[in-house]
Amino acid sequence: MASRILVVDDEPHIVEVIRLYLEHAGYSPVILYRGRAVPEAVKEHKPDLILLDVMLPDHSGFDLCDKIRRMEAPLGSTPIIMLTAKDQAMDKLRGFNLGVDDYVVKPFDPNELVARIKAVLRRSTERTLPEPAGSEDRRQRPLDFHGLHIDRKQYKVLVDGARIELTPKEIELLYFLASSPGRVFTREDLLGHVWNFDFAGGTRTVDAHVKNLRKKLGPHPRWSIQTLWGIGYAFEVTPT
């Protein structure tokens, strides 16, 4: 069954180009030109991915993204790629803070857009497909550190037994760092391993996600995400 892509953009010529390229790539596009219908369309069509324009005539793409992320599972975890005519770092940071999976600036190469869609869908599929019996990937096994429990397969994080509400990307970042305690990763390392794409100016995206993780997890005496100034980040565990 073809993956269903919800496309939300008010520019008909851009939408038509996106539609043609999506259909050629084997996807099934659902088109909307206004933002007000997005929440109902998400519930009705249950898209595998949403292409969402930031500047819509009746709604802000950021507000719509926030509404989607507040929906019940699994709709709230639907991958979102935002489309924008603004190549501004603050806009990107705001989007990533809301749980956006990728960001594409207009004008864009339709082939690159399709490539990004494939990359995001692949990551989404990898975190939902069950593994064959007896072939559990060690990289997916839960991690435990003195009250911190990270289950990447179920996208669940607990601190002292209390569930912490994190976005899928925040969980992936935390899991990746915690998988190698004490190892320092550059921002470029994290972009490559966690986002699987080279964002222009993307290192600020890493900083924003780490900041959110620290705020949501809170301080703990036994573990923390440390900043190595001028280098990157590391998950540190205090020895007993």
C-alpha angles and dihedrals in degrees: 000000000000116000110253115231120195108211116197114184134126097214108092096199092053091046091051092052091048091048093052094048093045093051091046089053090052099257128132110231125204111198129213126171097188133051100223092077095050100094093051092043090054090052094045102042100027092210122209090222138005126219103201127186114219096214110052122162095239105026142026113247088221092058091048091050090052091051091050093050089053093056120107119269133309094018093054090060096052108135113252129201113189122215119207142165090213119087094194125138095221092055090052093048091050090051095048090047088058091053102265112165098207141357127219123190122215129269092047138167106254090216090056090048091054090048091053091048090053091049094050093045091049091054090046092051093047091058094050105039115099116236121237115261112275095014102088111159109236089218088065098050117113117265124217128195119170098307097340114110119184119186108180095179092058093031091234130141124186129188113195089339096309118115115239116211107230131162116250091253092051090052092049091050093047092047093049093050094044092049088072108035113202095012116125117225123192118228088251090054090053093047091052097045102035103030097028089211137085106240117198104246086359098146088082087060089061091049091051093050093048090050090052092047092053092048094049097041094044125206119314129186095221105044140018145159106257127204117223100200113236091006115057142254141316136187106234128196118198110232118239 
